[in-house]
């Protein structure tokens, strides 16, 4: 599969930014309703690097950088390797993969319980990452190829 149609810079950037904003909406807004407080990935990032709260802004920058640049590039590479097409279904799969990575690797590195302690936060994070993946895949697939798979 050629990834050329997926890496038009403007299209790629818009899809990545919108997907990241959806993720933030779920982590800040929806999680606040469901959990009583927003999810704070920047705090986890600061914990991973041993930074104090004065560098929370840098944790936010890193989280946005991952959402806008690193994870979309990973998604496009995964599509090229697997032969799947960009779309909502492959995006949802990517979201689940990111959730598993966040719940295991990142939580362990931050010294936090695996999968957010297997409580409501676990499901809230799953929904947020799946929404991110669905939007990313759907927008990247829109106008470039079939967006079904």
DRENPA-3360 file (N, C-alpha, C; in nm, 2 decimals, always signed):
BEGIN
1 = XXXXXXXX = +0.08/-0.12/+0.00/+0.00/+0.00/+0.00/+0.09/+0.12/+0.00 ~ +0.05/+0.22/-0.08/+0.12/+0.34/-0.08/+0.07/+0.44/+0.03 ~ +0.16/+0.50/+0.10/+0.11/+0.59/+0.20/+0.12/+0.73/+0.15 ~ +0.15/+0.75/+0.03/+0.17/+0.89/-0.03/+0.04/+0.97/-0.01 ~ -0.08/+0.92/-0.04/-0.20/+1.00/-0.03/-0.23/+1.04/+0.12 ~ -0.17/+0.97/+0.21/-0.19/+0.99/+0.36/-0.10/+1.10/+0.41 ~ +0.00/+1.13/+0.34/+0.10/+1.22/+0.40/+0.11/+1.36/+0.34 ~ +0.00/+1.40/+0.28/-0.01/+1.54/+0.23/+0.00/+1.62/+0.36;
9 = XXXXXXXX = +0.09/+1.71/+0.37/+0.12/+1.78/+0.50/+0.00/+1.85/+0.55 ~ -0.08/+1.93/+0.47/-0.19/+2.00/+0.53/-0.30/+1.91/+0.58 ~ -0.33/+1.81/+0.50/-0.44/+1.71/+0.53/-0.40/+1.63/+0.66 ~ -0.27/+1.59/+0.66/-0.22/+1.51/+0.78/-0.22/+1.60/+0.90 ~ -0.18/+1.73/+0.89/-0.18/+1.81/+1.01/-0.32/+1.84/+1.06 ~ -0.41/+1.87/+0.97/-0.55/+1.89/+1.02/-0.61/+1.77/+1.09 ~ -0.59/+1.66/+1.03/-0.64/+1.53/+1.09/-0.58/+1.51/+1.23 ~ -0.45/+1.53/+1.24/-0.38/+1.51/+1.36/-0.42/+1.61/+1.47;
17 = XXXXXXXX = -0.44/+1.73/+1.43/-0.48/+1.83/+1.53/-0.62/+1.81/+1.58 ~ -0.71/+1.78/+1.48/-0.85/+1.76/+1.52/-0.86/+1.63/+1.61 ~ -0.79/+1.53/+1.58/-0.80/+1.41/+1.66/-0.74/+1.43/+1.80 ~ -0.64/+1.51/+1.81/-0.58/+1.54/+1.94/-0.67/+1.63/+2.02 ~ -0.74/+1.72/+1.96/-0.84/+1.81/+2.03/-0.96/+1.72/+2.08 ~ -1.00/+1.62/+2.00/-1.10/+1.53/+2.05/-1.05/+1.45/+2.17 ~ -0.93/+1.41/+2.17/-0.87/+1.34/+2.28/-0.87/+1.43/+2.40 ~ -0.83/+1.55/+2.39/-0.83/+1.65/+2.50/-0.97/+1.67/+2.55;
25 = XXXXXXXX = -1.06/+1.69/+2.46/-1.20/+1.71/+2.50/-1.25/+1.59/+2.59 ~ -1.22/+1.47/+2.55/-1.26/+1.35/+2.63/-1.18/+1.35/+2.77 ~ -1.05/+1.38/+2.76/-0.97/+1.38/+2.89/-1.00/+1.49/+2.98 ~ -1.04/+1.61/+2.93/-1.06/+1.72/+3.01/-1.21/+1.73/+3.04 ~ -1.30/+1.72/+2.94/-1.44/+1.74/+2.96/-1.52/+1.62/+3.01 ~ -1.52/+1.52/+2.93/-1.60/+1.40/+2.96/-1.54/+1.33/+3.08 ~ -1.41/+1.32/+3.10/-1.36/+1.26/+3.22/-1.40/+1.34/+3.34 ~ -1.41/+1.47/+3.33/-1.45/+1.55/+3.45/-1.59/+1.51/+3.49;
33 = XXXXXXXX = -1.68/+1.48/+3.40/-1.81/+1.44/+3.43/-1.82/+1.30/+3.48 ~ -1.75/+1.21/+3.42/-1.75/+1.07/+3.46/-1.67/+1.04/+3.58 ~ -1.55/+1.10/+3.59/-1.46/+1.07/+3.70/-1.46/+1.18/+3.81 ~ -1.52/+1.29/+3.78/-1.52/+1.40/+3.88/-1.40/+1.49/+3.87 ~ -1.30/+1.45/+3.78/-1.18/+1.53/+3.76/-1.13/+1.50/+3.62 ~ -1.06/+1.59/+3.56/-1.00/+1.56/+3.43/-0.88/+1.46/+3.44 ~ -0.86/+1.39/+3.33/-0.74/+1.31/+3.33/-0.62/+1.40/+3.29 ~ -0.51/+1.38/+3.34/-0.39/+1.47/+3.32/-0.27/+1.40/+3.27;
41 = XXXXXXXX = -0.27/+1.37/+3.14/-0.15/+1.30/+3.09/-0.02/+1.38/+3.11 ~ -0.03/+1.51/+3.11/+0.10/+1.59/+3.13/+0.16/+1.56/+3.27 ~ +0.08/+1.53/+3.37/+0.13/+1.49/+3.50/+0.21/+1.36/+3.49 ~ +0.15/+1.26/+3.42/+0.22/+1.14/+3.40/+0.35/+1.16/+3.33 ~ +0.35/+1.24/+3.23/+0.48/+1.27/+3.15/+0.58/+1.33/+3.25 ~ +0.54/+1.42/+3.33/+0.63/+1.49/+3.42/+0.69/+1.38/+3.52 ~ +0.60/+1.29/+3.57/+0.64/+1.19/+3.66/+0.75/+1.09/+3.59 ~ +0.73/+1.06/+3.46/+0.82/+0.98/+3.39/+0.96/+1.04/+3.39;
49 = XXXXXXXX = +0.97/+1.17/+3.37/+1.10/+1.24/+3.36/+1.15/+1.29/+3.50 ~ +1.06/+1.27/+3.60/+1.10/+1.32/+3.73/+1.10/+1.47/+3.75 ~ +1.01/+1.54/+3.67/+0.99/+1.68/+3.67/+0.89/+1.72/+3.78 ~ +0.91/+1.84/+3.83/+0.81/+1.89/+3.93/+0.70/+1.96/+3.85 ~ +0.60/+2.01/+3.92/+0.48/+2.07/+3.86/+0.51/+2.20/+3.79 ~ +0.63/+2.26/+3.81/+0.67/+2.38/+3.74/+0.69/+2.35/+3.59 ~ +0.71/+2.23/+3.55/+0.73/+2.19/+3.41/+0.61/+2.12/+3.35 ~ +0.49/+2.14/+3.42/+0.37/+2.08/+3.37/+0.34/+2.13/+3.22;
57 = XXXXXXXX = +0.37/+2.25/+3.19/+0.35/+2.30/+3.06/+0.43/+2.22/+2.96 ~ +0.55/+2.18/+2.99/+0.63/+2.10/+2.90/+0.57/+1.96/+2.88 ~ +0.51/+1.90/+2.99/+0.44/+1.78/+2.97/+0.32/+1.79/+2.88 ~ +0.25/+1.91/+2.88/+0.14/+1.93/+2.79/+0.20/+1.94/+2.64 ~ +0.31/+2.01/+2.63/+0.37/+2.02/+2.49/+0.41/+1.88/+2.44 ~ +0.46/+1.80/+2.52/+0.50/+1.67/+2.48/+0.38/+1.58/+2.44 ~ +0.27/+1.59/+2.53/+0.15/+1.52/+2.50/+0.09/+1.56/+2.36 ~ +0.08/+1.69/+2.34/+0.03/+1.74/+2.21/+0.12/+1.70/+2.10;
65 = XXXXXXXX = +0.25/+1.70/+2.12/+0.35/+1.66/+2.02/+0.33/+1.51/+1.98 ~ +0.31/+1.43/+2.08/+0.28/+1.29/+2.06/+0.15/+1.27/+1.98 ~ +0.05/+1.35/+2.02/-0.08/+1.33/+1.95/-0.09/+1.39/+1.81 ~ -0.01/+1.50/+1.79/-0.02/+1.56/+1.66/+0.09/+1.51/+1.56 ~ +0.20/+1.46/+1.61/+0.31/+1.42/+1.52/+0.34/+1.27/+1.53 ~ +0.39/+1.23/+1.65/+0.44/+1.09/+1.67/+0.34/+0.98/+1.64 ~ +0.22/+0.99/+1.71/+0.13/+0.88/+1.70/+0.06/+0.88/+1.56 ~ +0.03/+0.99/+1.49/-0.02/+0.98/+1.35/+0.08/+0.92/+1.26;
73 = XXXXXXXX = +0.21/+0.96/+1.28/+0.32/+0.89/+1.19/+0.32/+0.74/+1.22 ~ +0.31/+0.70/+1.34/+0.30/+0.56/+1.38/+0.19/+0.49/+1.31 ~ +0.07/+0.56/+1.31/-0.05/+0.50/+1.25/-0.03/+0.48/+1.10 ~ +0.03/+0.58/+1.03/+0.06/+0.57/+0.89/+0.16/+0.46/+0.86 ~ +0.26/+0.44/+0.94/+0.35/+0.33/+0.93/+0.28/+0.20/+0.95 ~ +0.20/+0.19/+1.05/+0.13/+0.07/+1.08/+0.04/+0.03/+0.96 ~ -0.02/+0.13/+0.90/-0.11/+0.11/+0.78/-0.02/+0.05/+0.66 ~ +0.09/+0.11/+0.64/+0.18/+0.06/+0.54/+0.23/-0.08/+0.56;
81 = XXXXXXXX = +0.26/-0.11/+0.69/+0.31/-0.25/+0.72/+0.20/-0.35/+0.71 ~ +0.08/-0.32/+0.75/-0.03/-0.42/+0.76/-0.11/-0.42/+0.63 ~ -0.10/-0.32/+0.55/-0.18/-0.31/+0.42/-0.32/-0.26/+0.45 ~ -0.36/-0.23/+0.57/-0.49/-0.17/+0.60/-0.50/-0.03/+0.54 ~ -0.62/+0.01/+0.53/-0.65/+0.14/+0.48/-0.69/+0.24/+0.59 ~ -0.66/+0.36/+0.57/-0.70/+0.46/+0.68/-0.85/+0.47/+0.68 ~ -0.90/+0.46/+0.80/-1.05/+0.47/+0.81/-1.08/+0.46/+0.96 ~ -1.21/+0.46/+0.99/-1.26/+0.46/+1.12/-1.22/+0.33/+1.19;
89 = XXXXXXXX = -1.24/+0.22/+1.13/-1.21/+0.09/+1.19/-1.06/+0.07/+1.22 ~ -0.97/+0.10/+1.12/-0.83/+0.09/+1.15/-0.79/+0.20/+1.26 ~ -0.85/+0.31/+1.26/-0.83/+0.41/+1.36/-0.87/+0.37/+1.50 ~ -0.98/+0.30/+1.51/-1.02/+0.25/+1.64/-0.92/+0.14/+1.69 ~ -0.87/+0.06/+1.60/-0.77/-0.04/+1.63/-0.65/+0.03/+1.68 ~ -0.61/+0.14/+1.61/-0.49/+0.22/+1.65/-0.51/+0.28/+1.79 ~ -0.63/+0.33/+1.81/-0.67/+0.39/+1.94/-0.65/+0.29/+2.06 ~ -0.70/+0.16/+2.03/-0.68/+0.06/+2.13/-0.54/+0.03/+2.16;
97 = XXXXXXXX = -0.46/+0.02/+2.05/-0.31/+0.00/+2.06/-0.25/+0.11/+2.15 ~ -0.28/+0.23/+2.12/-0.23/+0.35/+2.20/-0.27/+0.34/+2.35 ~ -0.40/+0.30/+2.37/-0.45/+0.28/+2.51/-0.37/+0.17/+2.58 ~ -0.35/+0.06/+2.51/-0.27/-0.05/+2.58/-0.13/+0.00/+2.61 ~ -0.07/+0.07/+2.52/+0.07/+0.13/+2.54/+0.07/+0.23/+2.66 ~ -0.03/+0.32/+2.66/-0.04/+0.41/+2.77/-0.07/+0.35/+2.90 ~ -0.16/+0.25/+2.90/-0.19/+0.18/+3.02/-0.09/+0.09/+3.08 ~ +0.01/+0.05/+3.00/+0.11/-0.04/+3.05/+0.25/+0.03/+3.05;
105 = XXXXXXXX = +0.30/+0.07/+2.94/+0.43/+0.13/+2.93/+0.44/+0.26/+3.01 ~ +0.35/+0.35/+2.96/+0.36/+0.49/+3.02/+0.32/+0.49/+3.17 ~ +0.22/+0.41/+3.21/+0.18/+0.41/+3.35/+0.29/+0.35/+3.43 ~ +0.36/+0.25/+3.38/+0.47/+0.19/+3.46/+0.59/+0.28/+3.47 ~ +0.62/+0.35/+3.36/+0.73/+0.45/+3.37/+0.70/+0.56/+3.46 ~ +0.57/+0.60/+3.48/+0.53/+0.71/+3.56/+0.52/+0.66/+3.71 ~ +0.53/+0.53/+3.73/+0.51/+0.48/+3.87/+0.37/+0.47/+3.91 ~ +0.28/+0.47/+3.82/+0.13/+0.47/+3.84/+0.08/+0.32/+3.82;
113 = XXXXXXXX = -0.04/+0.29/+3.88/-0.09/+0.16/+3.86/-0.12/+0.13/+3.71 ~ -0.10/+0.00/+3.67/-0.13/-0.04/+3.53/-0.27/-0.01/+3.50 ~ -0.30/+0.03/+3.38/-0.43/+0.06/+3.33/-0.51/+0.15/+3.43 ~ -0.44/+0.25/+3.48/-0.51/+0.35/+3.57/-0.58/+0.28/+3.69 ~ -0.53/+0.16/+3.73/-0.59/+0.09/+3.85/-0.72/+0.01/+3.81 ~ -0.75/+0.00/+3.69/-0.86/-0.09/+3.64/-0.99/-0.03/+3.70 ~ -1.01/+0.10/+3.71/-1.13/+0.15/+3.76/-1.20/+0.23/+3.64 ~ -1.28/+0.33/+3.68/-1.35/+0.41/+3.58/-1.25/+0.48/+3.49;
121 = XXXXXXXX = -1.14/+0.52/+3.55/-1.04/+0.59/+3.46/-0.99/+0.50/+3.35 ~ -0.98/+0.37/+3.37/-0.94/+0.28/+3.27/-1.04/+0.29/+3.15 ~ -1.17/+0.29/+3.17/-1.26/+0.30/+3.07/-1.27/+0.44/+3.00 ~ -1.25/+0.54/+3.08/-1.25/+0.68/+3.03/-1.13/+0.69/+2.94 ~ -1.01/+0.64/+2.97/-0.90/+0.65/+2.89/-0.92/+0.57/+2.76 ~ -0.98/+0.45/+2.77/-1.01/+0.37/+2.65/-1.10/+0.45/+2.55 ~ -1.21/+0.51/+2.61/-1.30/+0.58/+2.52/-1.22/+0.70/+2.46 ~ -1.14/+0.77/+2.53/-1.07/+0.88/+2.48/-0.97/+0.84/+2.37;
129 = XXXXXXXX = -0.90/+0.73/+2.39/-0.80/+0.69/+2.29/-0.87/+0.63/+2.16 ~ -0.98/+0.56/+2.18/-1.06/+0.51/+2.07/-1.12/+0.63/+1.99 ~ -1.17/+0.73/+2.06/-1.22/+0.85/+1.99/-1.11/+0.91/+1.91 ~ -0.99/+0.93/+1.97/-0.88/+0.98/+1.90/-0.85/+0.90/+1.77 ~ -0.84/+0.77/+1.78/-0.80/+0.69/+1.67/-0.91/+0.69/+1.56 ~ -1.04/+0.69/+1.60/-1.15/+0.69/+1.51/-1.15/+0.82/+1.43 ~ -1.12/+0.93/+1.49/-1.12/+1.06/+1.42/-1.00/+1.07/+1.33 ~ -0.88/+1.03/+1.39/-0.76/+1.03/+1.31/-0.78/+0.95/+1.18;
137 = XXXXXXXX = -0.82/+0.82/+1.20/-0.84/+0.73/+1.08/-0.94/+0.78/+0.99 ~ -1.05/+0.83/+1.04/-1.16/+0.87/+0.96/-1.12/+0.99/+0.87 ~ -1.05/+1.09/+0.94/-1.01/+1.21/+0.86/-0.90/+1.18/+0.77 ~ -0.80/+1.10/+0.80/-0.69/+1.06/+0.71/-0.75/+0.98/+0.59 ~ -0.85/+0.90/+0.62/-0.91/+0.82/+0.51/-1.00/+0.90/+0.42 ~ -1.05/+1.01/+0.47/-1.15/+1.09/+0.40/-1.08/+1.15/+0.28 ~ -1.13/+1.12/+0.16/-1.08/+1.19/+0.04/-0.95/+1.12/-0.02 ~ -0.90/+1.03/+0.05/-0.77/+0.96/+0.00/-0.80/+0.82/-0.05;
145 = XXXXX = -0.90/+0.76/+0.01/-0.93/+0.62/-0.02/-1.05/+0.58/+0.05 ~ -1.09/+0.45/+0.04/-1.21/+0.40/+0.12/-1.18/+0.42/+0.26 ~ -1.28/+0.48/+0.33/-1.26/+0.51/+0.48/-1.33/+0.40/+0.56 ~ -1.37/+0.29/+0.50/-1.44/+0.19/+0.58/-1.35/+0.10/+0.66 ~ -1.24/+0.06/+0.61/-1.15/-0.03/+0.69/-1.02/+0.04/+0.71;
% end
